[in-house]
Amino acid sequence: MLDPNLIRSNPEKVKKGIASKGADPTLVDQFLEIDKKRREVIVTVDDLRHKRKELSQTIGKLIKESKNPEEIKEEVRKIGDLISEKEKELEVLNKEFEEILLSIPNLPHESVPVGKDETENVVLRKEGSIREFKFKPKPHWEIGEYLDIIDFKRATKISGSRFYVLKGLGAKLERALISFMIDFHVEKHGYKEIFPPVLINRASMIGTGQLPKFAEDMYKIEGEDLYLDPTAEVPVTNLHRDEILSEDDLPIKYVAYTPCFRKEAGAAGKDTRGIIRVHQFNKVEMVRFTKSEDSYEHLYELLDNAEDILRALKLPYQIKMMCTGDLGFTAAMKFDPEVYMPAQEKYVEISSVSNFEDFQARRANIRYRTKTNELKYVHTLNGSGLAVGRTMAAILENYQNEDGSVSVPEVLQKYIGIDKIVKA
C-alpha cells in the first residue's frame, strides 16, 4: 500500500500516478474524506477519555472529603457511553480506511513510459539469433501431440479446458527444466532455495496485493481461509511478514518452484491453443528483499538473472519495458522478457521482473532496522526465472527438426539423459 502521509501531503501527485495506470483518481478523494472523519473521531475519543479520567480523579477527591460524588459519577457514565458509541463509529471508519487504502495501486516510477495499455509497451532490445528453418515450423501443440508428450484431450476429460497432461519425455523435460532453473539460480546467482506451501491464507494474499482487488482471479478453498497459490511470489514474500530484519541481512535472495493456479487465463480468444495460457502451470520464481536505496540496482540484476536462463538455453528473446497502463496494480517498474515462438512468428512473455518498492512491504509489514537504529520498510522485487511451461513450448518450437523430433538444449541433456526427443 502507499504511505498514507504521501496521499495526505501530495494528493495530486498520487492522482496523476494512479490515473496513468488506469485507476480511478477519485479513490484519493475518497481516502481523504474517510481519513478526515477517522482522525476527527480519534481526537474526539481521546478528548472524552481525558475528560473521563479527570472526572474520575475528582470522584476520588470527593469521596475522601466525604462529599456526594453521584452527580459526577453519572456524568462519567454518560461519557463512557459516548466513548463506546464513538469507538464503534471508529471501528467502521478504520475498516473503510483500510479498504480504500488497499484499493489504491502503487505509483509508477517516474522513468516508466506513460501509455494506455500493452500496445504502448517499449521494446528495449532483442537478444539471440532467430533460427532460419528449411521447413515450415510447427506450433508446439502439434509437436507435443505428434511426439505423444502432451495430451490435451485427456486433460480436458479430467479437468476441463485450458489444462494439459505431460507424458513420458514431456513430463521428464518439464522436471528437467525445473531442476535446471533452480540449480542455476542457486549455484550461479546465489539464491537460497525455498519449497513453500501452495495453500495460502488471506493475510498473505493481501500482503502481496492479490487481495482484495483480484479475488475473482483466485481459486479459493471452499469453507477455508485458503487460496491456491497464484505464484511463488506470494508465499515466499510472506516468509517475512510482520518481521523486522537487520540491515546486515539484506539483500535476501530466494528462489522457489511452485505449481501456480489462476482462473483468469488471459483475454478471451487469445492463445487458446497450446500451453501458453492455462489455469495450472509450473514456475520458478526469484524474490528479493533489499534496502530502499538499492532496489533498482537489484531490479536490473534480477532481469539479468532471468535472461541468463534464456541465454543458457540459447533461446532468442526480447526485453519489453511496461508502460504505466500495463504495469499492474503492485509494481512501480516492470520488465517482460519475451521468447520468440517461430511457428507463431511472435514474441511471447516468459517472465516478468518487477520492483514493488515498499508497496508490498507496507501491506505485509516487513521492515528492517538500519545501523543507526532507524526502522524502514524493505523493498521487495520478484521475477520469473522462468515460467516452465512456456519455456517448454519455446524449446519445442525453436529446437524442432524436420522429421518431427526435437533436439534437447545442451544444458538440459544431463537432466533428461538424452539429446533428442523422438516419436516412440
RALIN-V565839 format. One line per field, one symbol per residue. phi: phi as a letter, one per 20 degrees, with the letter a starting at -180 (. if undefined). Layout:
phi: ???
This chain:
phi: .ffgffffebffffgfffffenefffgfffffffffgffffgffffffffffffffffgfffffeldfegffgffffffffffgffffffffffffffffffeeffefffefffaeaffdfdfeadcndffeeebffefffffffffldcceffffffcofmcbdeclffffffffffffffgffffedmeefccefddcefgfffgenfdefdgfeeedefmcebcfgeafgfffffgdfmddeegffefdcdcbdbfccbffdofgndlfendeccecbebdcdccdcfgfdffffgffffffffgffffeldfbcdddffgfcenfeeebbddfceedffelbecgcacccdelefffffeldcceffemeecffddcbbfccffffffgffgfedfdfenfcfeggfeffeenbdbdcff
